[in-house]
Amino acid sequence: LLAACSMTALTFLGLLPTAEFQAVGRGGIACTLVGPWVFLLALFTFHEVLARLGLSGPAVFLDKTCIHQTNKQLKREGIMRQAAFLKHSESMVIVYSRDYLARLWTVYELASMLVLQPRGKVVVLPTVLPRILCLGMLLVTTLGNIFRLGEARDFKDSVLRDSSAVAAVLSVPLSFLALVLLRRVAAEHQDMLRRVADFSIQSATCHLEEDREVIEGNVAAFVQCLGLASPEDGAKHALEVFNDLVRERVPGALQHSLGRLGLRYRTVAAMSCVFLLRPFDTVNAYLHGERPFSSIAGEVVGSWTIGLAIIPLAVAGILCIASDKPDRKFGWSAFTAMLLLKHAVLVVLVFGSWYACNLSIRRARRHRSWCALSAVIVVVLAAATAYVYLRPSRQPVQWNSMTRLSSRLREREGQQADQDVAKESDGHAAEHDRVNV
């Protein structure tokens, strides 16, 4: 935002290049062309800038560095006190790879966090996410720049006669590349849920097998402390209860963090930042008095509708198509033909939505009677986006149940403390009686 405002000011002062656009007059091009790459640069380096300024981020407990790895006694004590760290943590960040849910230690941490902090925030960051974000932003930015250049009067008159048709043609291969990329996301998402459904602590891997006994003992004690198993049932029964706990709680927590489709709305909206930055370029025409405010407002509504509704809906549609057997390779088969047919229908629907929205806004600039229809189209697209991305997942986390478990744990701790105080008082009383005798 700071960079976009700076480029808008420099464009207004004549220090950055401008172009004549048919709809909004003379406007800037810097935010559209450079803005997305500035966003990526800030995303990857902003934390370093804050560190150089002496502004530290939140305190982080990283088990690999905070638990001793060479001293066995200190390591054992750290593992035994792992629940205490989780209980006092506000959130948990998971850098997810395919073996995360196959490792004993990491699943124990996640399940413990869900029980000890039922209101805590769990953030799942798949290792493939940065690549998908960068490549997705590259594809959307390429499409957005084609739209922008096609709207420039000089470029349109000399090179492109119909920028909409050219953009429609180019959107087909770009959306196919998006389909290939998002099949990887769909495969990761389905594999994640499948691993949770089949989780077994007995088959989970442990980096050092000598730690397995300590961790499994901790898990058994943890489950018994929650009242989900009694000490008389034995450790084996407690471990089976833990397996059920993981299969019940973890899927909802993962979907709550990643969304039902495997990508959250904020991630998809970040890919569309080229359309979110376009109004900063077009406002220059209003500042110079070349276009009325209504013309600029129409450009803002149109650009933000594309970036915040149409493109997220397109990504959701591609993800739904990609989730059909994502591990299967393309080839000369009925499966590939059906997949491409679904993709073609989706492209037509997306481009039709964009064209209807753009046409209604363009007409609304000239005739007020079109404003109602334009508003209806925008509201319908926004409502569809909210329905796709914001409706509850099918496997919600049972927060009430976990709150009861957490409360039970605190009550047991309080009862244990009362028992310790009572024992200490009885000891002092007995000692006092012996002194009197």
C-alpha positions as CSV (number, residue, x, y, z in Angstrom):
1,L,0.0,0.0,0.0
2,L,2.8,2.4,0.8
3,A,4.6,1.6,-2.4
4,A,1.3,2.1,-4.4
5,C,0.7,5.5,-2.8
6,S,4.3,6.5,-3.5
7,M,4.0,5.5,-7.2
8,T,0.7,7.3,-7.5
9,A,2.3,10.5,-6.1
10,L,5.3,10.2,-8.4
11,T,2.9,9.7,-11.4
12,F,0.9,12.8,-10.4
13,L,4.1,14.8,-10.3
14,G,5.1,13.6,-13.7
15,L,8.1,11.6,-12.6
16,L,6.7,8.2,-13.8
17,P,5.3,7.4,-17.2
18,T,1.6,7.6,-18.1
19,A,-0.6,6.4,-20.9
20,E,-4.0,7.4,-22.4
21,F,-6.8,5.0,-21.6
22,Q,-10.1,5.0,-23.4
23,A,-12.3,4.6,-20.3
24,V,-10.5,6.7,-17.6
25,G,-8.3,9.1,-19.5
26,R,-4.6,9.6,-18.8
27,G,-3.4,7.3,-16.0
28,G,-0.3,5.7,-14.6
29,I,1.0,2.3,-15.4
30,A,3.7,1.8,-12.7
31,C,1.4,0.2,-10.0
32,T,0.1,-2.4,-12.5
33,L,3.5,-3.2,-14.0
34,V,5.7,-3.0,-10.9
35,G,3.3,-3.3,-7.9
36,P,3.0,-7.1,-7.8
37,W,6.8,-7.6,-7.7
38,V,7.1,-5.0,-5.0
39,F,4.5,-6.9,-3.0
40,L,6.5,-10.1,-3.4
41,L,9.7,-8.4,-2.4
42,A,8.1,-7.0,0.7
43,L,6.6,-10.4,1.5
44,F,10.0,-12.1,1.5
45,T,12.1,-9.3,3.1
46,F,9.8,-7.3,5.4
47,H,10.6,-9.3,8.5
48,E,14.3,-8.6,7.9
49,V,13.7,-4.9,7.6
50,L,11.8,-5.0,10.9
51,A,14.7,-6.9,12.6
52,R,17.1,-4.2,11.3
53,L,14.9,-1.6,12.9
54,G,15.0,-3.4,16.2
55,L,11.3,-4.4,16.0
56,S,11.1,-8.0,17.0
57,G,8.3,-10.4,16.1
58,P,6.4,-12.7,18.5
59,A,8.3,-15.1,20.7
60,V,8.6,-18.5,19.1
61,F,9.1,-22.0,20.6
62,L,10.9,-24.1,18.1
63,D,11.3,-27.6,19.5
64,K,14.4,-28.5,17.4
65,T,16.3,-25.6,19.0
66,C,14.5,-25.2,22.4
67,I,14.7,-28.8,23.4
68,H,18.3,-30.1,24.0
69,Q,19.3,-32.5,21.2
70,T,22.5,-34.0,22.6
71,N,22.1,-34.2,26.4
72,K,19.7,-37.1,26.9
73,Q,18.6,-36.1,30.4
74,L,17.7,-32.5,29.3
75,K,16.1,-33.8,26.2
76,R,13.9,-36.2,28.2
77,E,12.9,-33.3,30.6
78,G,12.1,-31.1,27.6
79,I,9.8,-33.8,26.1
80,M,8.1,-34.4,29.4
81,R,7.3,-30.6,29.7
82,Q,6.2,-30.2,26.1
83,A,2.6,-29.8,27.1
84,A,3.4,-26.8,29.3
85,F,4.8,-24.9,26.4
86,L,1.8,-25.7,24.2
87,K,-0.6,-24.7,27.0
88,H,0.9,-21.3,27.1
89,S,1.1,-20.8,23.4
90,E,-1.4,-18.6,21.5
91,S,-0.9,-20.2,18.1
92,M,0.9,-23.0,16.3
93,V,2.6,-22.7,12.9
94,I,3.0,-25.9,10.9
95,V,5.4,-26.0,7.9
96,Y,3.7,-29.0,6.3
97,S,5.4,-31.6,4.2
98,R,4.1,-35.0,3.2
99,D,5.8,-36.8,6.2
100,Y,4.5,-34.4,8.8
101,L,1.5,-36.5,9.7
102,A,3.7,-39.7,9.6
103,R,6.0,-38.5,12.4
104,L,5.2,-39.3,16.0
105,W,6.6,-36.1,17.5
106,T,4.8,-33.7,15.2
107,V,1.4,-35.3,15.5
108,Y,1.7,-35.5,19.3
109,E,2.4,-31.7,19.3
110,L,-0.6,-30.9,17.0
111,A,-3.1,-33.1,18.9
112,S,-1.9,-31.7,22.3
113,M,-2.2,-28.1,21.0
114,L,-5.8,-28.7,19.9
115,V,-6.8,-30.1,23.3
116,L,-4.8,-27.7,25.5
117,Q,-5.6,-24.6,23.5
118,P,-9.1,-25.2,22.0
119,R,-9.3,-21.5,21.0
120,G,-5.7,-21.4,19.8
121,K,-4.9,-20.6,16.2
122,V,-3.3,-23.3,14.0
123,V,-1.7,-22.1,10.8
124,V,-0.7,-24.7,8.2
125,L,1.8,-23.6,5.6
126,P,2.4,-26.4,3.0
127,T,5.9,-26.3,1.6
128,V,4.4,-26.1,-1.9
129,L,2.5,-22.9,-1.0
130,P,5.2,-20.3,-1.8
131,R,5.8,-21.8,-5.2
132,I,2.0,-21.8,-5.9
133,L,1.7,-18.2,-4.7
134,C,4.6,-16.9,-6.9
135,L,3.6,-18.8,-10.0
136,G,-0.1,-18.0,-9.5
137,M,0.8,-14.3,-9.1
138,L,2.9,-14.5,-12.3
139,L,0.0,-15.9,-14.3
140,V,-2.6,-13.4,-13.0
141,T,-0.1,-10.5,-13.4
142,T,0.6,-11.5,-17.0
143,L,-3.1,-11.6,-17.7
144,G,-3.7,-8.3,-15.9
145,N,-0.9,-6.5,-17.7
146,I,-2.4,-7.7,-21.1
147,F,-5.7,-6.2,-20.0
148,R,-4.0,-3.0,-19.0
149,L,-2.0,-2.6,-22.2
150,G,-5.0,-3.5,-24.3
151,E,-6.9,-0.7,-22.7
152,A,-4.2,1.9,-23.6
153,R,-5.5,4.0,-26.5
154,D,-2.2,4.1,-28.5
155,F,-1.5,0.4,-28.0
156,K,-5.0,-0.6,-28.8
157,D,-5.3,1.5,-32.0
158,S,-1.9,0.3,-33.3
159,V,-1.7,-3.3,-32.2
160,L,-4.9,-4.6,-30.7
161,R,-8.3,-4.0,-32.2
162,D,-10.2,-6.0,-29.6
163,S,-8.2,-6.5,-26.4
164,S,-11.1,-8.5,-24.8
165,A,-10.9,-11.2,-27.5
166,V,-7.1,-11.4,-27.2
167,A,-7.4,-11.7,-23.4
168,A,-10.0,-14.4,-23.8
169,V,-7.7,-16.4,-26.1
170,L,-4.7,-16.0,-23.8
171,S,-6.6,-16.9,-20.7
172,V,-7.1,-20.4,-22.0
173,P,-3.4,-21.5,-21.9
174,L,-2.9,-19.5,-18.7
175,S,-5.8,-21.2,-17.0
176,F,-4.6,-24.6,-18.2
177,L,-1.2,-23.9,-16.5
178,A,-3.2,-23.0,-13.4
179,L,-5.0,-26.3,-13.7
180,V,-1.6,-28.2,-13.8
181,L,-0.3,-26.3,-10.8
182,L,-3.5,-26.7,-8.7
183,R,-3.6,-30.4,-9.3
184,R,-0.4,-30.5,-7.1
185,V,-2.3,-28.5,-4.4
186,A,-5.3,-30.9,-4.6
187,A,-3.0,-33.9,-4.4
188,E,-1.3,-32.5,-1.3
189,H,-4.6,-31.7,0.3
190,Q,-6.2,-35.1,-0.3
191,D,-3.0,-36.9,0.8
192,M,-3.0,-34.8,4.0
193,L,-6.6,-35.8,4.9
194,R,-5.9,-39.4,4.0
195,R,-2.9,-39.6,6.3
196,V,-4.9,-38.2,9.2
197,A,-7.7,-40.7,8.6
198,D,-5.3,-43.6,8.6
199,F,-3.1,-42.3,11.5
200,S,-1.7,-44.8,14.0
201,I,0.8,-43.8,16.6
202,Q,2.2,-47.4,16.6
203,S,3.2,-47.0,12.9
204,A,4.4,-43.4,13.2
205,T,8.1,-42.8,12.5
206,C,10.5,-41.5,15.1
207,H,13.8,-39.9,14.2
208,L,15.4,-41.6,17.2
209,E,13.8,-44.9,18.3
210,E,15.1,-44.4,21.8
211,D,12.7,-41.4,22.1
212,R,9.7,-43.4,21.2
213,E,9.2,-44.9,24.7
214,V,9.4,-41.4,26.2
215,I,6.9,-39.9,23.8
216,E,4.5,-42.8,23.9
217,G,4.6,-42.7,27.7
218,N,4.0,-39.0,27.6
219,V,1.0,-39.5,25.3
220,A,-0.5,-42.2,27.5
221,A,-0.1,-40.0,30.6
222,F,-1.6,-37.1,28.7
223,V,-4.7,-39.1,27.6
224,Q,-5.2,-40.5,31.1
225,C,-4.9,-37.0,32.6
226,L,-7.6,-35.9,30.3
227,G,-9.9,-38.6,31.7
228,L,-10.2,-40.3,28.3
229,A,-8.6,-43.4,29.6
230,S,-8.0,-44.8,33.1
231,P,-4.6,-46.0,34.4
232,E,-6.1,-49.4,34.9
233,D,-6.7,-49.8,31.1
234,G,-3.0,-49.7,30.4
235,A,-0.8,-47.7,28.0
236,K,-1.9,-49.6,24.9
237,H,-5.5,-48.6,25.4
238,A,-4.5,-45.0,26.0
239,L,-2.5,-45.0,22.7
240,E,-5.6,-46.2,20.8
241,V,-7.6,-43.4,22.4
242,F,-5.0,-41.0,21.2
243,N,-5.3,-42.4,17.7
244,D,-9.1,-41.7,17.8
245,L,-8.4,-38.2,19.1
246,V,-6.1,-37.4,16.2
247,R,-8.5,-38.8,13.6
248,E,-11.4,-36.8,15.1
249,R,-9.8,-33.4,15.8
250,V,-7.0,-32.9,13.3
251,P,-8.9,-33.0,10.0
252,G,-11.2,-30.2,11.1
253,A,-8.2,-28.1,12.3
254,L,-6.4,-28.6,9.0
255,Q,-9.4,-27.6,7.0
256,H,-10.1,-24.7,9.3
257,S,-6.6,-23.4,8.5
258,L,-6.3,-24.3,4.8
259,G,-10.0,-24.1,3.8
260,R,-12.0,-26.8,2.3
261,L,-10.3,-26.5,-1.1
262,G,-6.7,-26.5,0.1
263,L,-6.1,-22.7,-0.5
264,R,-7.4,-19.9,1.7
265,Y,-9.1,-16.8,0.3
266,R,-6.3,-14.5,1.4
267,T,-3.8,-16.5,-0.6
268,V,-5.9,-16.4,-3.8
269,A,-6.6,-12.6,-3.3
270,A,-2.8,-12.0,-2.9
271,M,-2.4,-13.6,-6.4
272,S,-4.8,-11.0,-7.8
273,C,-3.0,-8.0,-6.4
274,V,-2.4,-6.6,-9.9
275,F,-6.1,-5.9,-10.2
276,L,-6.3,-4.5,-6.7
277,L,-3.5,-2.0,-7.5
278,R,-5.1,-0.8,-10.8
279,P,-7.2,2.0,-9.2
280,F,-4.0,3.6,-7.9
281,D,-3.0,4.1,-11.5
282,T,-6.4,5.4,-12.7
283,V,-6.9,7.9,-9.9
284,N,-4.4,10.1,-11.7
285,A,-7.0,11.1,-14.3
286,Y,-9.4,12.3,-11.6
287,L,-6.6,14.3,-9.8
288,H,-5.9,16.1,-13.1
289,G,-9.6,16.7,-13.7
290,E,-9.7,14.7,-16.9
291,R,-12.5,12.3,-15.7
292,P,-15.3,12.7,-13.2
293,F,-15.3,10.8,-9.9
294,S,-18.1,8.4,-11.2
295,S,-15.8,7.2,-14.0
296,I,-13.0,6.4,-11.5
297,A,-15.4,4.8,-9.1
298,G,-16.5,2.5,-11.8
299,E,-12.9,1.5,-12.6
300,V,-12.3,0.8,-8.9
301,V,-15.4,-1.4,-8.6
302,G,-14.6,-3.3,-11.8
303,S,-11.0,-3.9,-10.9
304,W,-11.7,-5.0,-7.3
305,T,-14.6,-7.2,-8.4
306,I,-12.2,-9.1,-10.7
307,G,-9.5,-9.4,-8.1
308,L,-11.6,-10.2,-5.1
309,A,-14.5,-12.2,-6.7
310,I,-14.0,-13.4,-10.3
311,I,-10.5,-14.7,-10.0
312,P,-11.0,-16.4,-6.6
313,L,-14.1,-18.1,-8.1
314,A,-12.1,-19.2,-11.1
315,V,-9.4,-20.6,-8.8
316,A,-12.0,-22.4,-6.7
317,G,-13.5,-23.9,-9.9
318,I,-10.1,-25.0,-11.1
319,L,-9.4,-26.6,-7.7
320,C,-12.7,-28.5,-7.8
321,I,-11.8,-29.8,-11.3
322,A,-8.2,-30.6,-10.2
323,S,-9.4,-32.6,-7.2
324,D,-10.7,-35.3,-9.4
325,K,-7.9,-38.0,-9.2
326,P,-5.1,-35.4,-9.0
327,D,-2.4,-38.1,-8.9
328,R,-3.5,-39.4,-12.3
329,K,-1.3,-38.2,-15.2
330,F,-2.7,-36.6,-18.4
331,G,-2.9,-38.8,-21.5
332,W,-5.0,-39.9,-24.4
333,S,-7.9,-41.1,-22.3
334,A,-11.6,-40.3,-21.5
335,F,-10.5,-39.0,-18.2
336,T,-8.3,-36.3,-19.7
337,A,-10.9,-35.4,-22.3
338,M,-13.5,-34.9,-19.6
339,L,-11.1,-32.9,-17.5
340,L,-10.4,-30.6,-20.4
341,L,-14.1,-30.3,-21.2
342,K,-14.8,-29.2,-17.6
343,H,-12.0,-26.7,-17.8
344,A,-13.3,-25.2,-21.1
345,V,-16.7,-24.8,-19.6
346,L,-15.2,-23.1,-16.6
347,V,-13.2,-20.7,-18.8
348,V,-16.3,-19.7,-20.7
349,L,-18.2,-19.1,-17.4
350,V,-15.4,-17.0,-15.9
351,F,-14.8,-14.9,-19.0
352,G,-18.6,-14.5,-19.4
353,S,-18.8,-13.2,-15.8
354,W,-16.0,-10.8,-16.4
355,Y,-17.5,-9.5,-19.6
356,A,-21.0,-9.0,-18.1
357,C,-19.5,-7.2,-15.1
358,N,-17.3,-5.0,-17.2
359,L,-20.1,-4.2,-19.7
360,S,-22.6,-3.3,-17.0
361,I,-20.1,-1.0,-15.3
362,R,-19.1,0.6,-18.6
363,R,-22.8,1.3,-19.4
364,A,-23.5,2.5,-15.8
365,R,-20.9,5.2,-16.3
366,R,-23.0,6.7,-19.1
367,H,-26.6,5.8,-18.0
368,R,-27.7,5.7,-14.4
369,S,-30.3,3.1,-15.3
370,W,-27.6,0.5,-15.5
371,C,-26.3,1.1,-12.0
372,A,-28.8,-1.2,-10.4
373,L,-28.0,-4.1,-12.8
374,S,-24.3,-3.5,-12.2
375,A,-24.7,-3.5,-8.5
376,V,-26.7,-6.8,-8.7
377,I,-23.9,-8.5,-10.7
378,V,-21.3,-7.4,-8.2
379,V,-23.3,-8.5,-5.2
380,V,-24.0,-11.9,-6.7
381,L,-20.3,-12.4,-7.5
382,A,-19.3,-11.3,-4.0
383,A,-22.0,-13.6,-2.4
384,A,-20.8,-16.6,-4.5
385,T,-17.2,-15.9,-3.4
386,A,-18.2,-15.8,0.3
387,Y,-20.3,-19.0,-0.1
388,V,-17.4,-20.9,-1.6
389,Y,-14.6,-19.7,0.7
390,L,-16.3,-18.7,4.0
391,R,-19.0,-21.4,4.6
392,P,-18.1,-23.8,7.4
393,S,-16.0,-26.9,6.6
394,R,-17.7,-30.3,6.5
395,Q,-15.5,-31.5,9.3
396,P,-15.5,-28.6,11.9
397,V,-13.3,-28.7,14.9
398,Q,-15.4,-29.6,17.9
399,W,-14.4,-26.7,20.0
400,N,-17.0,-27.3,22.8
401,S,-15.7,-30.8,23.3
402,M,-12.1,-29.7,23.5
403,T,-13.0,-26.8,25.8
404,R,-14.6,-29.4,28.2
405,L,-11.4,-31.5,28.0
406,S,-9.2,-28.5,28.6
407,S,-11.4,-27.5,31.6
408,R,-11.3,-31.0,32.9
409,L,-7.5,-30.9,32.7
410,R,-7.4,-27.6,34.6
411,E,-9.7,-29.0,37.3
412,R,-7.5,-32.1,37.7
413,E,-4.5,-29.9,38.0
414,G,-6.4,-27.9,40.7
415,Q,-7.4,-31.0,42.5
416,Q,-3.9,-32.3,42.4
417,A,-2.6,-29.0,43.9
418,D,-5.3,-29.2,46.6
419,Q,-4.2,-32.8,47.4
420,D,-0.6,-31.8,47.6
421,V,-1.5,-28.9,50.0
422,A,-3.7,-31.3,52.1
423,K,-0.8,-33.9,52.3
424,E,1.6,-31.2,53.3
425,S,-0.9,-30.0,56.0
426,D,-1.3,-33.5,57.3
427,G,2.4,-33.9,57.4
428,H,2.8,-30.8,59.5
429,A,-0.1,-31.9,61.8
430,A,1.5,-35.3,62.4
431,E,4.9,-33.7,63.1
432,H,3.2,-31.3,65.6
433,D,1.5,-34.2,67.4
434,R,4.8,-36.0,67.7
435,V,6.4,-32.9,69.2
436,N,3.5,-32.6,71.7
437,V,3.9,-36.3,72.7
